[in-house]
Amino acid sequence: MKLKDIEKNLKKEQDCKSVPDVYARASKAPLNKLLTGETPARAFQKQVVMNLLIFVLIIFLVMAIGFSAMWLTPKTEAAVAECYVCVTVESEDGIDKVGIVFNESKMAIVTVAEQTAGSFNTSPLVVHSLLFDDFISPKVNDKVSVEFLCGKSLAINDIVRTVVNELEILYNGKVFEMSTSANSSQIRTHIKDYISACSGSTADGESVDELIKTYTELFA
């Protein structure tokens, strides 16, 4: 087959094929939105608004997660008053009495100067920590009595160690006598009498926990 015949056949095949008109369809949906007649300022505003909406949505989701965590997290209740301790110091200056309430975490939450140099305090100095040196002036040959009142006997051991250690640190090598007792009728009577003297009230037959709670709330 000659070259002319080949060219003729190719030309004949091309003439028989129809070329699709894609311009009409492309002009209806142009890739560049500006071809639809939208101004550059309008296109910019739409983009800014879209970005702002996305930003606000993200902020809203973060806040929703944060509030959900706050609502779903169980509230931590304050530690309950668990043990009352009365420290009595007899010295040449008279008798000092200090009342301390410990919570479930074995931390002192109320310390009360119940008696100072033999004088009964109905409006006592109160602090919310264990600071013996604010209430007791240690002297040689002092007689120290420590009485514990606690509804849970297992909790007494740790609190006994805490109080005894603090007193030994306070006296810092000074010779003194110390005795301890727990849940005696005398300490129950003392706490009830002191609550009444300070304008508080107790009911007959109140449990140890109720007495300690009343004492704590009175000096909170």
C-alpha positions as protocol buffer text, in pm:
chain_id: "A"
residue {
  index: 1
  type: MET
  ca { x: 0 y: 0 z: 0 }
}
residue {
  index: 2
  type: LYS
  ca { x: 131 y: 337 z: -103 }
}
residue {
  index: 3
  type: LEU
  ca { x: 185 y: 625 z: 139 }
}
residue {
  index: 4
  type: LYS
  ca { x: -92 y: 823 z: -28 }
}
residue {
  index: 5
  type: ASP
  ca { x: -334 y: 539 z: 28 }
}
residue {
  index: 6
  type: ILE
  ca { x: -239 y: 520 z: 398 }
}
residue {
  index: 7
  type: GLU
  ca { x: -289 y: 894 z: 447 }
}
residue {
  index: 8
  type: LYS
  ca { x: -621 y: 876 z: 268 }
}
residue {
  index: 9
  type: ASN
  ca { x: -743 y: 593 z: 493 }
}
residue {
  index: 10
  type: LEU
  ca { x: -634 y: 781 z: 810 }
}
residue {
  index: 11
  type: LYS
  ca { x: -808 y: 1094 z: 696 }
}
residue {
  index: 12
  type: LYS
  ca { x: -1119 y: 894 z: 618 }
}
residue {
  index: 13
  type: GLU
  ca { x: -1119 y: 738 z: 971 }
}
residue {
  index: 14
  type: GLN
  ca { x: -1077 y: 1077 z: 1138 }
}
residue {
  index: 15
  type: ASP
  ca { x: -1364 y: 1224 z: 939 }
}
residue {
  index: 16
  type: CYS
  ca { x: -1590 y: 940 z: 1047 }
}
residue {
  index: 17
  type: LYS
  ca { x: -1526 y: 998 z: 1424 }
}
residue {
  index: 18
  type: SER
  ca { x: -1720 y: 1270 z: 1609 }
}
residue {
  index: 19
  type: VAL
  ca { x: -1534 y: 1490 z: 1858 }
}
residue {
  index: 20
  type: PRO
  ca { x: -1737 y: 1559 z: 2175 }
}
residue {
  index: 21
  type: ASP
  ca { x: -1803 y: 1923 z: 2259 }
}
residue {
  index: 22
  type: VAL
  ca { x: -1675 y: 1951 z: 2621 }
}
residue {
  index: 23
  type: TYR
  ca { x: -1666 y: 2328 z: 2627 }
}
residue {
  index: 24
  type: ALA
  ca { x: -2040 y: 2363 z: 2678 }
}
residue {
  index: 25
  type: ARG
  ca { x: -2032 y: 2133 z: 2982 }
}
residue {
  index: 26
  type: ALA
  ca { x: -1716 y: 2292 z: 3127 }
}
residue {
  index: 27
  type: SER
  ca { x: -1862 y: 2639 z: 3095 }
}
residue {
  index: 28
  type: LYS
  ca { x: -2169 y: 2531 z: 3297 }
}
residue {
  index: 29
  type: ALA
  ca { x: -1951 y: 2409 z: 3591 }
}
residue {
  index: 30
  type: PRO
  ca { x: -1620 y: 2593 z: 3574 }
}
residue {
  index: 31
  type: LEU
  ca { x: -1336 y: 2491 z: 3804 }
}
residue {
  index: 32
  type: ASN
  ca { x: -1274 y: 2852 z: 3898 }
}
residue {
  index: 33
  type: LYS
  ca { x: -1576 y: 2989 z: 4085 }
}
residue {
  index: 34
  type: LEU
  ca { x: -1496 y: 3336 z: 3968 }
}
residue {
  index: 35
  type: LEU
  ca { x: -1616 y: 3225 z: 3620 }
}
residue {
  index: 36
  type: THR
  ca { x: -1971 y: 3200 z: 3758 }
}
residue {
  index: 37
  type: GLY
  ca { x: -1974 y: 3575 z: 3805 }
}
residue {
  index: 38
  type: GLU
  ca { x: -1881 y: 3569 z: 4179 }
}
residue {
  index: 39
  type: THR
  ca { x: -1667 y: 3866 z: 4280 }
}
residue {
  index: 40
  type: PRO
  ca { x: -1331 y: 3808 z: 4452 }
}
residue {
  index: 41
  type: ALA
  ca { x: -1456 y: 3992 z: 4765 }
}
residue {
  index: 42
  type: ARG
  ca { x: -1762 y: 3768 z: 4784 }
}
residue {
  index: 43
  type: ALA
  ca { x: -1552 y: 3454 z: 4745 }
}
residue {
  index: 44
  type: PHE
  ca { x: -1316 y: 3574 z: 5022 }
}
residue {
  index: 45
  type: GLN
  ca { x: -1605 y: 3649 z: 5258 }
}
residue {
  index: 46
  type: LYS
  ca { x: -1753 y: 3303 z: 5206 }
}
residue {
  index: 47
  type: GLN
  ca { x: -1417 y: 3143 z: 5285 }
}
residue {
  index: 48
  type: VAL
  ca { x: -1374 y: 3351 z: 5600 }
}
residue {
  index: 49
  type: VAL
  ca { x: -1724 y: 3266 z: 5721 }
}
residue {
  index: 50
  type: MET
  ca { x: -1659 y: 2897 z: 5662 }
}
residue {
  index: 51
  type: ASN
  ca { x: -1334 y: 2909 z: 5859 }
}
residue {
  index: 52
  type: LEU
  ca { x: -1508 y: 3091 z: 6146 }
}
residue {
  index: 53
  type: LEU
  ca { x: -1785 y: 2832 z: 6155 }
}
residue {
  index: 54
  type: ILE
  ca { x: -1529 y: 2552 z: 6174 }
}
residue {
  index: 55
  type: PHE
  ca { x: -1339 y: 2734 z: 6453 }
}
residue {
  index: 56
  type: VAL
  ca { x: -1660 y: 2793 z: 6654 }
}
residue {
  index: 57
  type: LEU
  ca { x: -1756 y: 2429 z: 6612 }
}
residue {
  index: 58
  type: ILE
  ca { x: -1419 y: 2315 z: 6746 }
}
residue {
  index: 59
  type: ILE
  ca { x: -1449 y: 2550 z: 7047 }
}
residue {
  index: 60
  type: PHE
  ca { x: -1801 y: 2422 z: 7115 }
}
residue {
  index: 61
  type: LEU
  ca { x: -1686 y: 2060 z: 7106 }
}
residue {
  index: 62
  type: VAL
  ca { x: -1398 y: 2132 z: 7346 }
}
residue {
  index: 63
  type: MET
  ca { x: -1633 y: 2309 z: 7589 }
}
residue {
  index: 64
  type: ALA
  ca { x: -1886 y: 2028 z: 7566 }
}
residue {
  index: 65
  type: ILE
  ca { x: -1618 y: 1770 z: 7648 }
}
residue {
  index: 66
  type: GLY
  ca { x: -1492 y: 1982 z: 7939 }
}
residue {
  index: 67
  type: PHE
  ca { x: -1838 y: 2033 z: 8092 }
}
residue {
  index: 68
  type: SER
  ca { x: -1919 y: 1666 z: 8045 }
}
residue {
  index: 69
  type: ALA
  ca { x: -1604 y: 1573 z: 8234 }
}
residue {
  index: 70
  type: MET
  ca { x: -1698 y: 1810 z: 8518 }
}
residue {
  index: 71
  type: TRP
  ca { x: -2052 y: 1673 z: 8542 }
}
residue {
  index: 72
  type: LEU
  ca { x: -1948 y: 1309 z: 8522 }
}
residue {
  index: 73
  type: THR
  ca { x: -1657 y: 1335 z: 8768 }
}
residue {
  index: 74
  type: PRO
  ca { x: -1774 y: 1233 z: 9114 }
}
residue {
  index: 75
  type: LYS
  ca { x: -1752 y: 1506 z: 9374 }
}
residue {
  index: 76
  type: THR
  ca { x: -1485 y: 1460 z: 9639 }
}
residue {
  index: 77
  type: GLU
  ca { x: -1641 y: 1488 z: 9980 }
}
residue {
  index: 78
  type: ALA
  ca { x: -1456 y: 1651 z: 10267 }
}
residue {
  index: 79
  type: ALA
  ca { x: -1293 y: 1408 z: 10504 }
}
residue {
  index: 80
  type: VAL
  ca { x: -1519 y: 1325 z: 10796 }
}
residue {
  index: 81
  type: ALA
  ca { x: -1418 y: 1410 z: 11154 }
}
residue {
  index: 82
  type: GLU
  ca { x: -1314 y: 1081 z: 11306 }
}
residue {
  index: 83
  type: CYS
  ca { x: -1124 y: 1124 z: 11634 }
}
residue {
  index: 84
  type: TYR
  ca { x: -1117 y: 1373 z: 11922 }
}
residue {
  index: 85
  type: VAL
  ca { x: -805 y: 1414 z: 12136 }
}
residue {
  index: 86
  type: CYS
  ca { x: -781 y: 1608 z: 12460 }
}
residue {
  index: 87
  type: VAL
  ca { x: -428 y: 1698 z: 12575 }
}
residue {
  index: 88
  type: THR
  ca { x: -406 y: 1813 z: 12937 }
}
residue {
  index: 89
  type: VAL
  ca { x: -82 y: 1968 z: 13064 }
}
residue {
  index: 90
  type: GLU
  ca { x: -34 y: 2022 z: 13438 }
}
residue {
  index: 91
  type: SER
  ca { x: 251 y: 2258 z: 13523 }
}
residue {
  index: 92
  type: GLU
  ca { x: 343 y: 2511 z: 13788 }
}
residue {
  index: 93
  type: ASP
  ca { x: 145 y: 2773 z: 13593 }
}
residue {
  index: 94
  type: GLY
  ca { x: -178 y: 2576 z: 13608 }
}
residue {
  index: 95
  type: ILE
  ca { x: -364 y: 2342 z: 13374 }
}
residue {
  index: 96
  type: ASP
  ca { x: -381 y: 2379 z: 12998 }
}
residue {
  index: 97
  type: LYS
  ca { x: -625 y: 2176 z: 12789 }
}
residue {
  index: 98
  type: VAL
  ca { x: -612 y: 2147 z: 12412 }
}
residue {
  index: 99
  type: GLY
  ca { x: -880 y: 1971 z: 12206 }
}
residue {
  index: 100
  type: ILE
  ca { x: -791 y: 1837 z: 11861 }
}
residue {
  index: 101
  type: VAL
  ca { x: -1012 y: 1675 z: 11597 }
}
residue {
  index: 102
  type: PHE
  ca { x: -857 y: 1448 z: 11335 }
}
residue {
  index: 103
  type: ASN
  ca { x: -1026 y: 1349 z: 11011 }
}
residue {
  index: 104
  type: GLU
  ca { x: -1025 y: 1017 z: 10824 }
}
residue {
  index: 105
  type: SER
  ca { x: -692 y: 1110 z: 10664 }
}
residue {
  index: 106
  type: LYS
  ca { x: -536 y: 1140 z: 11012 }
}
residue {
  index: 107
  type: MET
  ca { x: -499 y: 1517 z: 10964 }
}
residue {
  index: 108
  type: ALA
  ca { x: -584 y: 1769 z: 11237 }
}
residue {
  index: 109
  type: ILE
  ca { x: -871 y: 1989 z: 11118 }
}
residue {
  index: 110
  type: VAL
  ca { x: -955 y: 2170 z: 11442 }
}
residue {
  index: 111
  type: THR
  ca { x: -734 y: 2258 z: 11741 }
}
residue {
  index: 112
  type: VAL
  ca { x: -901 y: 2438 z: 12032 }
}
residue {
  index: 113
  type: ALA
  ca { x: -749 y: 2602 z: 12341 }
}
residue {
  index: 114
  type: GLU
  ca { x: -1013 y: 2472 z: 12583 }
}
residue {
  index: 115
  type: GLN
  ca { x: -831 y: 2583 z: 12899 }
}
residue {
  index: 116
  type: THR
  ca { x: -532 y: 2814 z: 12956 }
}
residue {
  index: 117
  type: ALA
  ca { x: -340 y: 2837 z: 13284 }
}
residue {
  index: 118
  type: GLY
  ca { x: -641 y: 2704 z: 13470 }
}
residue {
  index: 119
  type: SER
  ca { x: -887 y: 2943 z: 13303 }
}
residue {
  index: 120
  type: PHE
  ca { x: -1178 y: 2785 z: 13115 }
}
residue {
  index: 121
  type: ASN
  ca { x: -1219 y: 2925 z: 12760 }
}
residue {
  index: 122
  type: THR
  ca { x: -1574 y: 2958 z: 12630 }
}
residue {
  index: 123
  type: SER
  ca { x: -1454 y: 3168 z: 12333 }
}
residue {
  index: 124
  type: PRO
  ca { x: -1132 y: 2982 z: 12266 }
}
residue {
  index: 125
  type: LEU
  ca { x: -848 y: 3032 z: 12023 }
}
residue {
  index: 126
  type: VAL
  ca { x: -905 y: 2794 z: 11731 }
}
residue {
  index: 127
  type: VAL
  ca { x: -671 y: 2691 z: 11450 }
}
residue {
  index: 128
  type: HIS
  ca { x: -725 y: 2439 z: 11174 }
}
residue {
  index: 129
  type: SER
  ca { x: -402 y: 2245 z: 11202 }
}
residue {
  index: 130
  type: LEU
  ca { x: -191 y: 2076 z: 11468 }
}
residue {
  index: 131
  type: LEU
  ca { x: 25 y: 2344 z: 11630 }
}
residue {
  index: 132
  type: PHE
  ca { x: 100 y: 2249 z: 11990 }
}
residue {
  index: 133
  type: ASP
  ca { x: 355 y: 2527 z: 12033 }
}
residue {
  index: 134
  type: ASP
  ca { x: 74 y: 2785 z: 11988 }
}
residue {
  index: 135
  type: PHE
  ca { x: -107 y: 2638 z: 12291 }
}
residue {
  index: 136
  type: ILE
  ca { x: 148 y: 2473 z: 12520 }
}
residue {
  index: 137
  type: SER
  ca { x: 462 y: 2618 z: 12678 }
}
residue {
  index: 138
  type: PRO
  ca { x: 663 y: 2306 z: 12771 }
}
residue {
  index: 139
  type: LYS
  ca { x: 836 y: 2299 z: 13110 }
}
residue {
  index: 140
  type: VAL
  ca { x: 1044 y: 2041 z: 13288 }
}
residue {
  index: 141
  type: ASN
  ca { x: 843 y: 1791 z: 13495 }
}
residue {
  index: 142
  type: ASP
  ca { x: 512 y: 1872 z: 13323 }
}
residue {
  index: 143
  type: LYS
  ca { x: 245 y: 1606 z: 13359 }
}
residue {
  index: 144
  type: VAL
  ca { x: 81 y: 1543 z: 13023 }
}
residue {
  index: 145
  type: SER
  ca { x: -237 y: 1341 z: 12983 }
}
residue {
  index: 146
  type: VAL
  ca { x: -361 y: 1247 z: 12636 }
}
residue {
  index: 147
  type: GLU
  ca { x: -718 y: 1116 z: 12607 }
}
residue {
  index: 148
  type: PHE
  ca { x: -859 y: 980 z: 12280 }
}
residue {
  index: 149
  type: LEU
  ca { x: -1222 y: 951 z: 12177 }
}
residue {
  index: 150
  type: CYS
  ca { x: -1282 y: 762 z: 11854 }
}
residue {
  index: 151
  type: GLY
  ca { x: -1557 y: 547 z: 11711 }
}
residue {
  index: 152
  type: LYS
  ca { x: -1311 y: 337 z: 11512 }
}
residue {
  index: 153
  type: SER
  ca { x: -1056 y: 165 z: 11731 }
}
residue {
  index: 154
  type: LEU
  ca { x: -828 y: 91 z: 11435 }
}
residue {
  index: 155
  type: ALA
  ca { x: -786 y: 463 z: 11368 }
}
residue {
  index: 156
  type: ILE
  ca { x: -657 y: 536 z: 11719 }
}
residue {
  index: 157
  type: ASN
  ca { x: -314 y: 375 z: 11673 }
}
residue {
  index: 158
  type: ASP
  ca { x: -203 y: 610 z: 11394 }
}
residue {
  index: 159
  type: ILE
  ca { x: -336 y: 917 z: 11574 }
}
residue {
  index: 160
  type: VAL
  ca { x: -170 y: 812 z: 11902 }
}
residue {
  index: 161
  type: ARG
  ca { x: 165 y: 796 z: 11723 }
}
residue {
  index: 162
  type: THR
  ca { x: 107 y: 1135 z: 11562 }
}
residue {
  index: 163
  type: VAL
  ca { x: 16 y: 1311 z: 11887 }
}
residue {
  index: 164
  type: VAL
  ca { x: 290 y: 1145 z: 12093 }
}
residue {
  index: 165
  type: ASN
  ca { x: 555 y: 1231 z: 11834 }
}
residue {
  index: 166
  type: GLU
  ca { x: 443 y: 1594 z: 11819 }
}
residue {
  index: 167
  type: LEU
  ca { x: 456 y: 1623 z: 12199 }
}
residue {
  index: 168
  type: GLU
  ca { x: 804 y: 1472 z: 12214 }
}
residue {
  index: 169
  type: ILE
  ca { x: 920 y: 1718 z: 11950 }
}
residue {
  index: 170
  type: LEU
  ca { x: 760 y: 2001 z: 12148 }
}
residue {
  index: 171
  type: TYR
  ca { x: 940 y: 1910 z: 12471 }
}
residue {
  index: 172
  type: ASN
  ca { x: 1267 y: 1856 z: 12284 }
}
residue {
  index: 173
  type: GLY
  ca { x: 1451 y: 1658 z: 12552 }
}
residue {
  index: 174
  type: LYS
  ca { x: 1279 y: 1814 z: 12854 }
}
residue {
  index: 175
  type: VAL
  ca { x: 1180 y: 1560 z: 13115 }
}
residue {
  index: 176
  type: PHE
  ca { x: 803 y: 1520 z: 13141 }
}
residue {
  index: 177
  type: GLU
  ca { x: 544 y: 1256 z: 13231 }
}
residue {
  index: 178
  type: MET
  ca { x: 289 y: 1136 z: 12977 }
}
residue {
  index: 179
  type: SER
  ca { x: -8 y: 903 z: 13005 }
}
residue {
  index: 180
  type: THR
  ca { x: -270 y: 801 z: 12749 }
}
residue {
  index: 181
  type: SER
  ca { x: -622 y: 659 z: 12756 }
}
residue {
  index: 182
  type: ALA
  ca { x: -894 y: 593 z: 12500 }
}
residue {
  index: 183
  type: ASN
  ca { x: -1275 y: 603 z: 12495 }
}
residue {
  index: 184
  type: SER
  ca { x: -1319 y: 645 z: 12868 }
}
residue {
  index: 185
  type: SER
  ca { x: -1640 y: 770 z: 13023 }
}
residue {
  index: 186
  type: GLN
  ca { x: -1448 y: 1073 z: 13150 }
}
residue {
  index: 187
  type: ILE
  ca { x: -1352 y: 1192 z: 12801 }
}
residue {
  index: 188
  type: ARG
  ca { x: -1711 y: 1151 z: 12678 }
}
residue {
  index: 189
  type: THR
  ca { x: -1835 y: 1358 z: 12971 }
}
residue {
  index: 190
  type: HIS
  ca { x: -1566 y: 1620 z: 12912 }
}
residue {
  index: 191
  type: ILE
  ca { x: -1649 y: 1677 z: 12544 }
}
residue {
  index: 192
  type: LYS
  ca { x: -2022 y: 1701 z: 12618 }
}
residue {
  index: 193
  type: ASP
  ca { x: -1965 y: 1948 z: 12902 }
}
residue {
  index: 194
  type: TYR
  ca { x: -1733 y: 2162 z: 12692 }
}
residue {
  index: 195
  type: ILE
  ca { x: -1975 y: 2172 z: 12399 }
}
residue {
  index: 196
  type: SER
  ca { x: -2252 y: 2286 z: 12636 }
}
residue {
  index: 197
  type: ALA
  ca { x: -2026 y: 2548 z: 12797 }
}
residue {
  index: 198
  type: CYS
  ca { x: -1954 y: 2694 z: 12451 }
}
residue {
  index: 199
  type: SER
  ca { x: -2326 y: 2731 z: 12371 }
}
residue {
  index: 200
  type: GLY
  ca { x: -2346 y: 2405 z: 12180 }
}
residue {
  index: 201
  type: SER
  ca { x: -2597 y: 2129 z: 12241 }
}
residue {
  index: 202
  type: THR
  ca { x: -2584 y: 1752 z: 12261 }
}
residue {
  index: 203
  type: ALA
  ca { x: -2855 y: 1494 z: 12304 }
}
residue {
  index: 204
  type: ASP
  ca { x: -2857 y: 1208 z: 12549 }
}
residue {
  index: 205
  type: GLY
  ca { x: -2729 y: 887 z: 12400 }
}
residue {
  index: 206
  type: GLU
  ca { x: -2536 y: 1052 z: 12114 }
}
residue {
  index: 207
  type: SER
  ca { x: -2274 y: 829 z: 11959 }
}
residue {
  index: 208
  type: VAL
  ca { x: -1905 y: 906 z: 11965 }
}
residue {
  index: 209
  type: ASP
  ca { x: -1913 y: 1008 z: 11599 }
}
residue {
  index: 210
  type: GLU
  ca { x: -2205 y: 1244 z: 11661 }
}
residue {
  index: 211
  type: LEU
  ca { x: -2028 y: 1409 z: 11956 }
}
residue {
  index: 212
  type: ILE
  ca { x: -1712 y: 1462 z: 11752 }
}
residue {
  index: 213
  type: LYS
  ca { x: -1914 y: 1601 z: 11460 }
}
residue {
  index: 214
  type: THR
  ca { x: -2095 y: 1847 z: 11692 }
}
residue {
  index: 215
  type: TYR
  ca { x: -1764 y: 1960 z: 11843 }
}
residue {
  index: 216
  type: THR
  ca { x: -1608 y: 2007 z: 11498 }
}
residue {
  index: 217
  type: GLU
  ca { x: -1901 y: 2207 z: 11361 }
}
residue {
  index: 218
  type: LEU
  ca { x: -1905 y: 2425 z: 11672 }
}
residue {
  index: 219
  type: PHE
  ca { x: -1545 y: 2537 z: 11612 }
}
residue {
  index: 220
  type: ALA
  ca { x: -1530 y: 2509 z: 11231 }
}
